[in-house]
Amino acid sequence: MSQKPTQASVTALIAREDYHRWPGTDMISCALILKSGHVVTGESCPIDPAEFDELRGKAEARRHAIDEIWPLAVSEYRTVLMDLSRGA
């Protein structure tokens, strides 16, 4: 990634996503497997179990996992900038 990270470029790093609802709970985990092989995770769990919605839970868990990709993308971008400033 040689350009400044965007929502589109961050989500383009995702190769696969897997979800798991923990037995006996309303907690959903999302694992995003990046094209590099790195895995980031996110979780969701409603405050009120009566409001559990699996699709909404998956979307929230995915959003939390994507939040974990941003620091990786920004670090890579800053490394590129540093290399360019040094003439590498």
Buried (B, 14 or more C-beta within 10 A) or exposed (E): BEEEBEEEBBEEBBEEBEBEBEEEEBBBBBBBBBEEEEEBBBBBBBEEEEEBEEEEBBBBBBEBBBEBBEEBBBEBBEEBEEEEEEEE
